[in-house]
């Protein structure tokens, strides 16, 4: 069986090691991709109405056009914003984030 050699480290060296580990963890986490959901609104309908939906039907949501949308990650709202367009794509202009 191999022997494990322990060596004494200064508090300063220990703190530097912790900082390096934290930097490495941040670097790894920053490269991860996550999926977010944008909640525009909601509507309660009966099952019979759901079954009767046809192409071209419009569902009126409980949200007004001027109301902000919610950005959700992992089931939690992390920001609110407004829908915008560049003419071809829909986007969200952030109005407020949870970190503020």
Residue pairs with C-beta under 8 A, 6 or more apart in sequence:
9 17
34 73
34 74
35 73
36 71
36 72
36 73
36 78
37 71
37 72
37 73
38 69
38 70
38 71
38 72
38 92
39 69
39 70
39 71
39 72
39 77
40 61
40 63
40 69
40 83
41 61
41 62
41 63
41 67
42 61
42 62
42 63
43 59
43 60
43 61
43 62
45 59
53 59
63 69
68 80
68 81
68 82
68 95
68 96
69 80
69 81
69 82
69 83
69 92
70 77
70 79
70 80
71 77
71 78
71 79
71 80
71 81
71 92
71 94
72 78
76 98
77 98
78 97
78 98
79 94
79 95
79 96
79 97
79 98
80 94
80 95
80 96
81 92
81 93
81 94
81 95
81 96
82 92
82 93
82 95
83 90
83 91
83 92
84 90
84 91
84 92
84 93
85 91
